[in-house]
């Protein structure tokens, strides 16, 4: 197991941290995302929580869900 072959939480647990050199680590968050994009292609790179104070989707207030839906609709129209 190397740092470049990590694919899930179980892999992280199997990683021997003593074998990781600083040269293997990305220089920045940008480089970590770039490396992941190169390694995993079209897989989801980042998921976000609509509101940090919400634990589950059921707890998100209706107004925030509506705003999010409207923004996503406009985003889709721009991409087409």
C-alpha positions as CSV (number, residue, x, y, z in Angstrom):
1,X,0.0,0.0,0.0
2,X,1.4,3.4,-1.0
3,X,-0.1,6.9,-0.7
4,X,-1.0,6.9,-4.4
5,X,-3.1,3.7,-4.2
6,X,-5.4,4.8,-1.4
7,X,-9.0,4.5,-2.6
8,X,-11.1,4.3,0.6
9,X,-11.1,4.6,4.4
10,X,-9.9,1.0,4.8
11,X,-6.8,1.7,2.7
12,X,-5.9,4.6,5.0
13,X,-6.0,2.3,7.9
14,X,-3.6,-0.1,6.2
15,X,-1.1,2.6,5.2
16,X,2.2,2.5,7.1
17,X,2.9,6.2,7.8
18,X,6.5,5.5,8.6
19,X,7.0,4.6,4.9
20,X,5.7,7.9,3.6
21,X,8.4,10.5,2.6
22,X,7.6,14.2,2.3
23,X,8.4,13.9,-1.4
24,X,5.3,11.6,-1.9
25,X,2.9,14.2,-0.5
26,X,1.3,16.9,-2.6
27,X,2.6,20.4,-2.2
28,X,-0.8,21.9,-1.7
29,X,-4.5,21.2,-1.6
30,X,-4.7,22.1,-5.3
31,X,-2.0,19.6,-6.1
32,X,-3.8,16.9,-4.1
33,X,-7.0,17.5,-6.1
34,X,-5.1,17.6,-9.4
35,X,-3.3,14.3,-8.6
36,X,-6.7,12.8,-7.7
37,X,-8.2,14.0,-10.9
38,X,-5.4,12.4,-12.8
39,X,-5.6,9.1,-10.9
40,X,-9.4,8.8,-10.8
41,X,-10.7,10.6,-13.9
42,X,-14.4,11.3,-13.7
43,X,-15.0,10.2,-10.1
44,X,-16.4,12.7,-7.6
45,X,-13.5,14.7,-6.2
46,X,-15.3,16.9,-3.7
47,X,-18.6,16.7,-2.0
48,X,-19.8,19.5,0.2
49,X,-22.3,20.0,2.9
50,X,-25.0,22.6,2.0
51,X,-24.8,24.0,5.5
52,X,-22.2,23.2,8.1
53,X,-24.7,23.2,11.0
54,X,-26.8,20.5,9.3
55,X,-26.1,16.9,10.1
56,X,-28.5,15.3,7.6
57,X,-30.5,16.4,4.6
58,X,-33.7,16.3,6.7
59,X,-32.3,19.1,8.9
60,X,-31.6,21.5,6.0
61,X,-34.3,24.3,6.1
62,X,-36.6,24.5,3.2
63,X,-35.4,28.0,2.2
64,X,-31.8,26.7,1.9
65,X,-32.9,23.7,-0.2
66,X,-34.8,26.0,-2.5
67,X,-31.9,28.4,-3.0
68,X,-29.6,25.5,-3.7
69,X,-32.0,24.0,-6.2
70,X,-32.4,27.4,-8.0
71,X,-28.6,27.8,-8.2
72,X,-28.1,24.3,-9.5
73,X,-30.8,24.9,-12.2
74,X,-29.0,28.1,-13.4
75,X,-25.6,26.3,-13.3
76,X,-27.0,23.5,-15.5
77,X,-28.4,26.0,-18.0
78,X,-25.1,27.7,-18.4
79,X,-23.3,24.4,-19.0
80,X,-25.6,23.4,-21.9
